[in-house]
Amino acid sequence: MRDGYLLNLRTFHEVRDDKAQALKPLEEAAEVLGAWQDCDDMRLSPIMTARREYRQSLIDECMDVVQAVVSLLDAEGFTQEDVDAAIERCNERNRERGHL
């Protein structure tokens, strides 16, 4: 089990404080579900190259979500300090729920 991942993603070149920007993480998350379903369907496949391709697609879609979220944070003007504080609050909530 990992304690987390170190992620260093850039924001989109153009970010906007608008509904389209806010919807982008949701759109990308839907693509994660589709990629996960494809990956899950191939989980028992004896064809290793197909399994690797589906796993790569899944992680690529996950990173698209993270990048869309980072871009939304930027569009809203959040600082690294804001993000660090939010991460701490998130970790605390999840510790209380028994997830961490």
C-alpha angles and dihedrals in degrees: 000000000000126000090218143294131272105231125187109179129162122229123244114276091245120036125177134192093234143109094266091057091047092051095050095083090051092050091049092046090056088054089052090056091051092048091048091051090051090047092048091051089055096043094105096035115128089213103096096187091057091049091050091050093051092046090050090050090051095051091044091054091047090054090049088058093049092048091049090051092048089051091051090051089052093047089054092050099244117164129218087256090056091049093048091051091048091050090053091050090048092050091048092050090050093047088053090051091050095247094118 
